[in-house]
Amino acid sequence: MSRRITIAGGVVTALAVLLALPAAACHKHYRTVEKRFAVDIPVPLVSYTEQGDYVRCVDYDPLLVASRQVEEFVAPARGTLRVELTDFLGDWDVVLFRDEELVADGGPTRTPLRMSDGSAVEVLEYTFTSAGPAKIVICNFLGGAQGNGRYVFTYAR
């Protein structure tokens, strides 16, 4: 009797391993999701509110709509999103919203050389604790009209 149980247990274990292989291989194959996109924001926004405060990328302002570009993103699972903006002139910002709430800000523009030669870089990183939609919002505050964007989502291990 115990020999039959051992054999049956071994068969069940072998089937479980075989059934799990395609799923594991598929998940391993899709460790990252990447997208490159052009950014075209022709209207730079240098604006102050009536109170004298500087308008930020996260503020709602009708004037800001023409000075930003929105990239929709859906996190497929838990993981980390890295957004990079490159090849732009001047000062751009990038922020991330989930459920209409600001969850990450790219911080100040890094300038390896000069802001006037297109070598500025803006980077944002955010760790998703669950799958779901998000909005990547790019704002042109005082810069040229074109640049390049790229995001890479890396699945959590």
CYANA upper distance limits for C-alpha pairs under 8 A (distance plus 0.5 A):
  1 MET  CA      5 ILE  CA      7.03
  2 SER  CA      6 THR  CA      6.64
  3 ARG  CA      7 ILE  CA      6.72
  4 ARG  CA      8 ALA  CA      6.49
  5 ILE  CA      9 GLY  CA      6.43
  6 THR  CA     10 GLY  CA      6.63
  7 ILE  CA     11 VAL  CA      6.74
  8 ALA  CA     12 VAL  CA      6.69
  9 GLY  CA     13 THR  CA      6.61
 10 GLY  CA     14 ALA  CA      6.60
 11 VAL  CA     15 LEU  CA      6.67
 12 VAL  CA     16 ALA  CA      6.68
 13 THR  CA     17 VAL  CA      6.78
 14 ALA  CA     18 LEU  CA      6.72
 15 LEU  CA     19 LEU  CA      6.56
 16 ALA  CA     20 ALA  CA      6.66
 17 VAL  CA     21 LEU  CA      6.82
 18 LEU  CA     22 PRO  CA      8.25
 19 LEU  CA     23 ALA  CA      8.17
 20 ALA  CA     24 ALA  CA      6.67
 21 LEU  CA     25 ALA  CA      6.49
 22 PRO  CA     26 CYS  CA      6.48
 23 ALA  CA     27 HIS  CA      6.66
 24 ALA  CA     28 LYS  CA      6.60
 25 ALA  CA     29 HIS  CA      6.63
 26 CYS  CA     30 TYR  CA      6.98
 27 HIS  CA     31 ARG  CA      7.06
 31 ARG  CA    154 THR  CA      6.33
 31 ARG  CA    155 TYR  CA      5.89
 32 THR  CA    152 VAL  CA      7.03
 32 THR  CA    153 PHE  CA      5.81
 32 THR  CA    154 THR  CA      4.93
 32 THR  CA    155 TYR  CA      6.66
 33 VAL  CA    152 VAL  CA      6.10
 33 VAL  CA    153 PHE  CA      5.46
 33 VAL  CA    154 THR  CA      7.13
 34 GLU  CA    150 ARG  CA      7.78
 34 GLU  CA    151 TYR  CA      6.14
 34 GLU  CA    152 VAL  CA      4.91
 34 GLU  CA    153 PHE  CA      6.83
 35 LYS  CA    150 ARG  CA      6.11
 35 LYS  CA    151 TYR  CA      5.98
 35 LYS  CA    152 VAL  CA      7.20
 36 ARG  CA    148 ASN  CA      7.97
 36 ARG  CA    149 GLY  CA      6.23
 36 ARG  CA    150 ARG  CA      4.78
 36 ARG  CA    151 TYR  CA      7.11
 37 PHE  CA    148 ASN  CA      6.62
 37 PHE  CA    149 GLY  CA      5.59
 37 PHE  CA    150 ARG  CA      6.61
 38 ALA  CA    146 GLN  CA      7.97
 38 ALA  CA    147 GLY  CA      6.80
 38 ALA  CA    148 ASN  CA      5.30
 38 ALA  CA    149 GLY  CA      6.47
 39 VAL  CA     69 GLN  CA      7.61
 39 VAL  CA    145 ALA  CA      8.44
 39 VAL  CA    146 GLN  CA      6.04
 39 VAL  CA    147 GLY  CA      5.56
 39 VAL  CA    148 ASN  CA      5.93
 39 VAL  CA    149 GLY  CA      6.88
 40 ASP  CA     69 GLN  CA      7.97
 40 ASP  CA    145 ALA  CA      6.08
 40 ASP  CA    146 GLN  CA      5.15
 40 ASP  CA    147 GLY  CA      7.19
 41 ILE  CA     66 ALA  CA      7.73
 41 ILE  CA     67 SER  CA      6.26
 41 ILE  CA     68 ARG  CA      6.54
 41 ILE  CA     69 GLN  CA      7.12
 41 ILE  CA    139 CYS  CA      8.24
 41 ILE  CA    140 ASN  CA      6.96
 41 ILE  CA    144 GLY  CA      8.43
 41 ILE  CA    145 ALA  CA      5.35
 41 ILE  CA    146 GLN  CA      6.82
 42 PRO  CA     66 ALA  CA      8.20
 42 PRO  CA     67 SER  CA      7.52
 42 PRO  CA    144 GLY  CA      7.78
 42 PRO  CA    145 ALA  CA      4.83
 42 PRO  CA    146 GLN  CA      7.90
 43 VAL  CA     66 ALA  CA      6.52
 43 VAL  CA     67 SER  CA      5.58
 43 VAL  CA    140 ASN  CA      7.77
 43 VAL  CA    145 ALA  CA      7.47
 44 PRO  CA     67 SER  CA      6.01
 44 PRO  CA    140 ASN  CA      5.50
 44 PRO  CA    141 PHE  CA      5.46
 44 PRO  CA    142 LEU  CA      5.73
 44 PRO  CA    143 GLY  CA      6.55
 44 PRO  CA    144 GLY  CA      7.92
 44 PRO  CA    145 ALA  CA      7.99
 45 LEU  CA     63 LEU  CA      8.21
 45 LEU  CA     64 LEU  CA      7.26
 45 LEU  CA     67 SER  CA      6.37
 45 LEU  CA    140 ASN  CA      6.85
 45 LEU  CA    141 PHE  CA      5.03
 45 LEU  CA    142 LEU  CA      6.75
 46 VAL  CA     55 VAL  CA      8.37
 46 VAL  CA    141 PHE  CA      6.09
 46 VAL  CA    142 LEU  CA      6.74
 47 SER  CA     54 TYR  CA      6.76
 47 SER  CA     55 VAL  CA      6.28
 48 TYR  CA     52 GLY  CA      5.92
 48 TYR  CA     53 ASP  CA      5.84
 48 TYR  CA     54 TYR  CA      5.02
 48 TYR  CA     55 VAL  CA      5.97
 49 THR  CA     53 ASP  CA      5.75
 49 THR  CA     54 TYR  CA      6.89
 49 THR  CA     55 VAL  CA      6.91
 55 VAL  CA     59 ASP  CA      6.90
 57 CYS  CA     64 LEU  CA      8.26
 57 CYS  CA     93 ASP  CA      7.18
 57 CYS  CA     94 VAL  CA      7.95
 57 CYS  CA     95 VAL  CA      7.74
 57 CYS  CA    137 VAL  CA      8.25
 57 CYS  CA    138 ILE  CA      8.09
 57 CYS  CA    139 CYS  CA      6.30
 58 VAL  CA     95 VAL  CA      7.69
 58 VAL  CA    102 LEU  CA      7.81
 60 TYR  CA     64 LEU  CA      7.62
 61 ASP  CA     65 VAL  CA      7.65
 63 LEU  CA     67 SER  CA      7.81
 64 LEU  CA     68 ARG  CA      6.97
 65 VAL  CA     69 GLN  CA      8.47
 67 SER  CA    139 CYS  CA      6.27
 67 SER  CA    140 ASN  CA      5.99
 67 SER  CA    141 PHE  CA      7.75
 68 ARG  CA    137 VAL  CA      7.24
 68 ARG  CA    138 ILE  CA      5.82
 68 ARG  CA    139 CYS  CA      4.73
 68 ARG  CA    140 ASN  CA      6.61
 69 GLN  CA    137 VAL  CA      6.37
 69 GLN  CA    138 ILE  CA      5.71
 69 GLN  CA    139 CYS  CA      7.13
 70 VAL  CA    135 LYS  CA      6.93
 70 VAL  CA    136 ILE  CA      6.13
 70 VAL  CA    137 VAL  CA      5.11
 70 VAL  CA    138 ILE  CA      6.85
 71 GLU  CA    135 LYS  CA      6.35
 71 GLU  CA    136 ILE  CA      5.50
 71 GLU  CA    137 VAL  CA      6.98
 72 GLU  CA    133 PRO  CA      7.94
 72 GLU  CA    134 ALA  CA      6.73
 72 GLU  CA    135 LYS  CA      5.34
 72 GLU  CA    136 ILE  CA      6.80
 73 PHE  CA    133 PRO  CA      6.26
 73 PHE  CA    134 ALA  CA      5.69
 73 PHE  CA    135 LYS  CA      6.43
 73 PHE  CA    136 ILE  CA      7.61
 74 VAL  CA    131 ALA  CA      7.75
 74 VAL  CA    132 GLY  CA      5.83
 74 VAL  CA    133 PRO  CA      4.59
 74 VAL  CA    134 ALA  CA      6.42
 75 ALA  CA     79 GLY  CA      8.28
 75 ALA  CA    128 PHE  CA      7.79
 75 ALA  CA    130 SER  CA      8.16
 75 ALA  CA    131 ALA  CA      5.36
 75 ALA  CA    132 GLY  CA      5.61
 75 ALA  CA    133 PRO  CA      6.60
 75 ALA  CA    134 ALA  CA      7.99
 75 ALA  CA    153 PHE  CA      8.14
 76 PRO  CA    131 ALA  CA      5.57
 76 PRO  CA    132 GLY  CA      7.23
 77 ALA  CA    128 PHE  CA      8.11
 77 ALA  CA    129 THR  CA      8.34
 77 ALA  CA    130 SER  CA      6.17
 77 ALA  CA    131 ALA  CA      4.66
 77 ALA  CA    132 GLY  CA      8.06
 77 ALA  CA    155 TYR  CA      7.25
 77 ALA  CA    156 ALA  CA      8.39
 78 ARG  CA    127 THR  CA      8.07
 78 ARG  CA    128 PHE  CA      5.68
 78 ARG  CA    129 THR  CA      5.43
 78 ARG  CA    130 SER  CA      5.29
 78 ARG  CA    131 ALA  CA      6.34
 78 ARG  CA    155 TYR  CA      6.58
 78 ARG  CA    156 ALA  CA      6.02
 79 GLY  CA    127 THR  CA      6.19
 79 GLY  CA    128 PHE  CA      5.73
 79 GLY  CA    129 THR  CA      7.36
 79 GLY  CA    130 SER  CA      8.43
 79 GLY  CA    153 PHE  CA      7.23
 79 GLY  CA    154 THR  CA      5.92
 79 GLY  CA    155 TYR  CA      4.75
 79 GLY  CA    156 ALA  CA      4.75
 80 THR  CA    125 GLU  CA      7.52
 80 THR  CA    126 TYR  CA      6.15
 80 THR  CA    127 THR  CA      4.74
 80 THR  CA    128 PHE  CA      6.43
 80 THR  CA    153 PHE  CA      6.05
 80 THR  CA    154 THR  CA      5.76
 80 THR  CA    155 TYR  CA      7.12
 80 THR  CA    156 ALA  CA      7.54
 81 LEU  CA    124 LEU  CA      8.50
 81 LEU  CA    125 GLU  CA      6.09
 81 LEU  CA    126 TYR  CA      5.78
 81 LEU  CA    127 THR  CA      6.76
 81 LEU  CA    128 PHE  CA      8.00
 81 LEU  CA    151 TYR  CA      7.33
 81 LEU  CA    152 VAL  CA      6.27
 81 LEU  CA    153 PHE  CA      4.86
 81 LEU  CA    154 THR  CA      7.02
 82 ARG  CA    123 VAL  CA      7.66
 82 ARG  CA    124 LEU  CA      6.23
 82 ARG  CA    125 GLU  CA      4.98
 82 ARG  CA    126 TYR  CA      7.19
 82 ARG  CA    151 TYR  CA      5.98
 82 ARG  CA    152 VAL  CA      5.86
 82 ARG  CA    153 PHE  CA      6.92
 83 VAL  CA    123 VAL  CA      6.12
 83 VAL  CA    124 LEU  CA      5.58
 83 VAL  CA    125 GLU  CA      6.89
 83 VAL  CA    149 GLY  CA      7.73
 83 VAL  CA    150 ARG  CA      6.29
 83 VAL  CA    151 TYR  CA      4.83
 83 VAL  CA    152 VAL  CA      7.19
 84 GLU  CA    121 VAL  CA      7.42
 84 GLU  CA    122 GLU  CA      6.21
 84 GLU  CA    123 VAL  CA      5.11
 84 GLU  CA    124 LEU  CA      7.14
 84 GLU  CA    149 GLY  CA      6.26
 84 GLU  CA    150 ARG  CA      5.87
 84 GLU  CA    151 TYR  CA      6.81
 85 LEU  CA    121 VAL  CA      6.14
 85 LEU  CA    122 GLU  CA      5.52
 85 LEU  CA    123 VAL  CA      6.99
 85 LEU  CA    147 GLY  CA      7.48
 85 LEU  CA    148 ASN  CA      6.18
 85 LEU  CA    149 GLY  CA      5.07
 85 LEU  CA    150 ARG  CA      7.13
 86 THR  CA    118 GLY  CA      7.99
 86 THR  CA    119 SER  CA      7.43
 86 THR  CA    120 ALA  CA      6.75
 86 THR  CA    121 VAL  CA      5.47
 86 THR  CA    122 GLU  CA      7.31
 86 THR  CA    147 GLY  CA      6.45
 86 THR  CA    148 ASN  CA      5.76
 86 THR  CA    149 GLY  CA      6.92
 87 ASP  CA    118 GLY  CA      5.28
 87 ASP  CA    119 SER  CA      6.41
 87 ASP  CA    120 ALA  CA      7.26
 87 ASP  CA    121 VAL  CA      8.04
 87 ASP  CA    146 GLN  CA      8.21
 87 ASP  CA    147 GLY  CA      5.39
 87 ASP  CA    148 ASN  CA      6.41
 88 PHE  CA     92 TRP  CA      8.46
 88 PHE  CA    118 GLY  CA      5.36
 88 PHE  CA    119 SER  CA      7.58
 88 PHE  CA    120 ALA  CA      6.95
 88 PHE  CA    121 VAL  CA      8.41
 88 PHE  CA    143 GLY  CA      7.80
 88 PHE  CA    144 GLY  CA      6.76
 88 PHE  CA    145 ALA  CA      8.14
 88 PHE  CA    146 GLN  CA      6.49
 88 PHE  CA    147 GLY  CA      4.90
 88 PHE  CA    148 ASN  CA      7.73
 89 LEU  CA    115 MET  CA      6.25
 89 LEU  CA    116 SER  CA      5.95
 89 LEU  CA    117 ASP  CA      6.95
 89 LEU  CA    118 GLY  CA      5.26
 89 LEU  CA    119 SER  CA      8.05
 89 LEU  CA    120 ALA  CA      7.34
 89 LEU  CA    143 GLY  CA      5.58
 89 LEU  CA    144 GLY  CA      5.42
 89 LEU  CA    147 GLY  CA      8.34
 90 GLY  CA    115 MET  CA      5.58
 90 GLY  CA    116 SER  CA      6.55
 90 GLY  CA    118 GLY  CA      8.29
 90 GLY  CA    120 ALA  CA      8.00
 90 GLY  CA    141 PHE  CA      8.46
 90 GLY  CA    142 LEU  CA      6.05
 90 GLY  CA    143 GLY  CA      4.34
 90 GLY  CA    144 GLY  CA      6.83
 91 ASP  CA    109 THR  CA      7.12
 91 ASP  CA    115 MET  CA      7.88
 91 ASP  CA    140 ASN  CA      7.01
 91 ASP  CA    141 PHE  CA      6.21
 91 ASP  CA    142 LEU  CA      5.58
 91 ASP  CA    143 GLY  CA      5.84
 92 TRP  CA    109 THR  CA      7.42
 92 TRP  CA    122 GLU  CA      7.74
 92 TRP  CA    138 ILE  CA      7.58
 92 TRP  CA    139 CYS  CA      6.00
 92 TRP  CA    140 ASN  CA      5.10
 92 TRP  CA    141 PHE  CA      6.17
 92 TRP  CA    142 LEU  CA      7.51
 92 TRP  CA    143 GLY  CA      7.32
 93 ASP  CA    106 GLY  CA      6.97
 93 ASP  CA    107 GLY  CA      7.77
 93 ASP  CA    108 PRO  CA      7.86
 93 ASP  CA    109 THR  CA      7.66
 93 ASP  CA    122 GLU  CA      7.28
 93 ASP  CA    138 ILE  CA      6.22
 93 ASP  CA    139 CYS  CA      5.62
 93 ASP  CA    140 ASN  CA      7.19
 93 ASP  CA    141 PHE  CA      8.02
 94 VAL  CA    105 ASP  CA      6.77
 94 VAL  CA    106 GLY  CA      5.65
 94 VAL  CA    107 GLY  CA      8.28
 94 VAL  CA    122 GLU  CA      7.60
 94 VAL  CA    123 VAL  CA      8.02
 94 VAL  CA    124 LEU  CA      7.32
 94 VAL  CA    136 ILE  CA      7.48
 94 VAL  CA    137 VAL  CA      6.09
 94 VAL  CA    138 ILE  CA      4.96
 94 VAL  CA    139 CYS  CA      6.82
 95 VAL  CA    102 LEU  CA      7.75
 95 VAL  CA    103 VAL  CA      8.31
 95 VAL  CA    104 ALA  CA      6.16
 95 VAL  CA    105 ASP  CA      4.90
 95 VAL  CA    106 GLY  CA      6.27
 95 VAL  CA    124 LEU  CA      7.71
 95 VAL  CA    136 ILE  CA      6.50
 95 VAL  CA    137 VAL  CA      5.79
 95 VAL  CA    138 ILE  CA      7.16
 96 LEU  CA    102 LEU  CA      6.46
 96 LEU  CA    103 VAL  CA      6.29
 96 LEU  CA    104 ALA  CA      5.61
 96 LEU  CA    105 ASP  CA      6.96
 96 LEU  CA    134 ALA  CA      7.36
 96 LEU  CA    135 LYS  CA      6.17
 96 LEU  CA    136 ILE  CA      5.26
 96 LEU  CA    137 VAL  CA      6.65
 97 PHE  CA    101 GLU  CA      5.68
 97 PHE  CA    102 LEU  CA      5.00
 97 PHE  CA    103 VAL  CA      6.09
 97 PHE  CA    104 ALA  CA      7.73
 97 PHE  CA    134 ALA  CA      6.08
 97 PHE  CA    135 LYS  CA      5.62
 97 PHE  CA    136 ILE  CA      7.17
 97 PHE  CA    137 VAL  CA      8.25
 98 ARG  CA    102 LEU  CA      7.13
 98 ARG  CA    103 VAL  CA      7.12
 98 ARG  CA    133 PRO  CA      7.13
 98 ARG  CA    134 ALA  CA      5.18
 98 ARG  CA    135 LYS  CA      7.11
 99 ASP  CA    133 PRO  CA      8.33
 99 ASP  CA    134 ALA  CA      7.72
103 VAL  CA    126 TYR  CA      8.36
104 ALA  CA    124 LEU  CA      7.65
104 ALA  CA    125 GLU  CA      7.80
104 ALA  CA    126 TYR  CA      6.85
105 ASP  CA    124 LEU  CA      6.81
106 GLY  CA    122 GLU  CA      6.92
106 GLY  CA    123 VAL  CA      5.79
106 GLY  CA    124 LEU  CA      4.61
106 GLY  CA    125 GLU  CA      7.80
107 GLY  CA    122 GLU  CA      8.08
107 GLY  CA    123 VAL  CA      8.01
107 GLY  CA    124 LEU  CA      7.92
108 PRO  CA    122 GLU  CA      7.67
109 THR  CA    120 ALA  CA      7.02
109 THR  CA    121 VAL  CA      6.38
109 THR  CA    122 GLU  CA      5.43
109 THR  CA    123 VAL  CA      8.29
110 ARG  CA    120 ALA  CA      6.29
110 ARG  CA    121 VAL  CA      5.70
110 ARG  CA    122 GLU  CA      6.63
111 THR  CA    115 MET  CA      6.53
111 THR  CA    119 SER  CA      6.92
111 THR  CA    120 ALA  CA      4.98
111 THR  CA    121 VAL  CA      6.76
112 PRO  CA    119 SER  CA      6.85
112 PRO  CA    120 ALA  CA      6.96
112 PRO  CA    121 VAL  CA      8.31
113 LEU  CA    117 ASP  CA      8.06
113 LEU  CA    119 SER  CA      6.60
113 LEU  CA    120 ALA  CA      7.84
114 ARG  CA    118 GLY  CA      7.99
114 ARG  CA    119 SER  CA      6.97
114 ARG  CA    120 ALA  CA      7.37
115 MET  CA    119 SER  CA      6.99
115 MET  CA    120 ALA  CA      5.94
140 ASN  CA    144 GLY  CA      8.24
140 ASN  CA    145 ALA  CA      8.20
